[in-house]
Structure formats: C-alpha cells, structure tokens
Amino acid sequence: MQFEALKVFCDIARLRSFSKAALQNGMTQSAASQIVHMLEVRLGGQLIDRSTRPLHLTPLGQAYYEGCRKLVEEYAALEARLREDRATLSATVVVAAIYSIGLGDMGQYQERFRAMQPHAEVHLDYLHPDEVYRRVHDGAADFGLVSFPRKGRDLVVLPWREEPMLLACKPGHPLAVRPRVRPVDLDDCPYIGFTDELVIRRQVDRFLRGLGVEPHVVVAYDNIDTIKQAVQDGAGVALLPEPTFRREVAAGTLVARPLDGAHLLRPVGVIYRKRHELSSFALRFMELLRESSPDAFAEFGPRRARVSATATRKKG
C-alpha cells in the first residue's frame, strides 16, 4: 500500500473530515473518499462510520489508524532527517583556484569560515588556470580564483586583490646583496619563467619589454612551486607574486628584492557564472575574502593601469 494513501487516511481520521483532509493533501474530496474505499476493500471491513458528523472511526478503523499513525510519523521523521542531511551536504562551498593561491593564506580563510559557519565547509581544488575556468563554466565549482582574470559573456569577474611581483633569487646570488635591483641587471641574466600558455607569462614579458630588458630564459614551468625550487637550486632568478614565496623568505631559502623604479602587480579575481545563483554559504565565504582587501570587488576601471614602469631603457 502506498504511503500517500496511509497518510490521507490518517489525516481523515485525525481531522474527522474528508474535505479538510483532501484540502491538506491537495486533492478532491472524491479522491480522498476513493482512497478510504480501496483500503476498506483491501482490509475487508468498514474503517469509517459515515453516518455521523463529525466522522467516527469503527473499531477496525481505530486499530488501523493507531498502526498507520506510527508508520506515517516515522516516515515523516525519516524524510525530515534526510532533508536535513542533504542540506548539510549542500552547505559545502566548492572553490576552484589556481595553484599559487594555495601557497598563500587560504588556510586561514577556511578556518575563519568554519568558525563562523560550523555547519558549512569550504572545499578548495587547486588547478591549472584553464581547468579553473572549465570547472566554473560547468558548474562543478561555485566560483573560481584566478590571476589576470579574463571577462567572458557568461562570467562575472570581481577583483579581489593585487599582489606585487618581486624578484626571487637564491641567498648568495649577486643580486641578493642589493636592497633593490635595477631592471638593467636582469638583461641576459639566467631567468626562470612561466610557460608560454599562461597569461602571467605574457604579462611579465610585456612588462620586461617595456623596460627594454631581455633576461635569458633558461627554463619555464607552469606552476610557482617548481619555479621556486629551481630558483633555490640556483638555476636563475624569477619574478613572482610576493605572497607566494613569503614563507621561503622567512625561512631564509629565498630572497625577495623589488625592482628599482619599476612595479608589476598581479591582479587576482573571483569568477562565477552570470546565471548561477550562489548559495548563501558561497556568498558568505566570498564576503570573507572581500574583507581581506579594502579595495576588493570594486568594478574594474576602464583600462586601469596595472603595470607601471620607469627605468632607463637599454640603449640601441
């Protein structure tokens, strides 16, 4: 026997009315009456005395109601518990981020969010930039964190923070002893770059060309971890976002030096689908990120300058 039929019968018995029970279950009075008739045929006896007003249960109906009421209450409790569990599972915010975001301070944001929202979790996937965009487009991630974010017809792009890019070199490197490094000193210097397909590589190359500098790229990698290791091994120097090698500087395994008279910023932004309604938990975590940067989430200004360079260009 279907659960819906048992529930309708219990509502009729509880309310002592076919019409009220029918209204509560979104059906006609005739349909409710037909359900009781089928139950009576199945059980071989009358369940409700229809000759009285309000309705009264027969002895068979009373016994059947007592048994059915427990089943209906237990089933309703089971559904409520499953809905609650489902709500808890859905309170997971999925964020896709480029590898280098994880090298900074994302852990502290997760801990702060967990303290604010104990029934919610933030799941971070660290991925190649192209995979971050794909996850966001496919709906596999609530939102993404990327550097030099590119706008798209189906994407919303919100600035998050701007990270100064500094020269990373090994302790003992000739450039490490200087408080600031002249751009001209990078000319023909062994240099470790990003691979060609990454936006940051094109931005850094444009920046260096603007300074009239052509470092000697000895090797290129698609992630900052590998670049840092190569710098520590003495393969060359690299321009990296300062937060991504802050720990190595504190540990004394890398040295960070600014370029004299030249500044390059790496913008990091949030991307999400225009037609995707973010959950309240996703919005709260995004707000937590926003609080970390006073200028975050303002609109990108029209052709806002993100690279400034003033240096003596290479002669000839």
PEVEN-V278907 format. One record per pair of residues at least 12 apart in sequence whose C-alpha atoms are under 8 Angstrom apart, sorted by the first residue. I is the first residue (numbers start at 1). J is the second residue. Records with the same first field share a line. If there is no record, write none. Layout:
BEGIN
I: J  J
END
This chain:
BEGIN
3: 72
5: 35  36
6: 68  72
7: 68  69  72
8: 21  22  25  32  35
9: 32  35  36  65
10: 65  68  69
13: 55  56  57  65
16: 54  55  56
17: 54  55
18: 32  33
45: 60
46: 58  60  61
47: 59  60  61  62  64
48: 61
88: 119  120
91: 119  120  121  281
92: 120  121  122  123  281
93: 120  121  122  123  141  142  281  282  285
94: 122  123  124  125  140  141  142  143
95: 122  123  124  125  141  142  143  144  145
96: 124  125  126  127  132  135  136  141  142  143  144  145
97: 124  125  126  127  129  132  144  145  146
98: 126  127  128  129  132  145  146  147
99: 126  127  128  223  224
100: 223  224  225  244
101: 126  145  244
102: 126
103: 243  244  245
104: 243  244  246
109: 288  289
110: 122
113: 285  288
120: 281
129: 146  198
132: 144  145  146
136: 271  272  273
137: 154  272  273
139: 273
142: 272  278  282
143: 270  271  272  273
144: 270  271  272
145: 268  269  270  271
146: 268  269  270  271
147: 200  266  267  268  269
148: 199  200  266  267  268  269
149: 267  268  269  270  271
154: 273  274  275
155: 271  272  273  274
156: 271  272  273  274
157: 269  270  271  272
158: 269  270  271  296  297  298  299  300
159: 267  268  269  270  296  297  298  299  300
160: 267  268  269  270  289  290  293  295  296  297
161: 267  268  269  293  295  296
162: 265  266  267  268
163: 241  242  243  265  266  267  268
164: 241  242  263  264  265  266
165: 239  240  241  242  258  263  264  265  266
166: 239  240  241  242  256  257  258  259
167: 237  238  239  240  255  256  257  258  259
168: 228  231  237  238  239  240  254  255  256  257
169: 231  232  234  236  237  238  254  255  256
170: 231  232  233  234  237  253  254  255
171: 252  253  254  255
176: 255  256  257
178: 257
179: 257  258
180: 257  258  259  260
181: 257  258  259  260
182: 259  260  261
183: 211  213  259  260  262  311
184: 212  213  312  313  314
186: 213  214  215
187: 213  214  215  216
188: 214  215  216
189: 215  216  236  237
190: 215  216  217  218  235  236  237
191: 215  216  217  218  219  235  236  237  238
192: 217  218  219  220  221  227  230  231  235  236  237  238
193: 217  219  220  221  227  238  239
194: 220  221  222  223  227
195: 220  221  222
198: 222
200: 266
204: 239
207: 264  307  309
210: 309
211: 309  310  311  312  313  314
212: 312  313  314
213: 313  314
218: 235  236
224: 240  244
228: 245
231: 254
232: 253  254
241: 265  266
242: 256
260: 311
261: 309  310  311
262: 308  309  310  311
263: 307  308  309
264: 306  307  308  309
265: 306  307
266: 306
267: 306
END
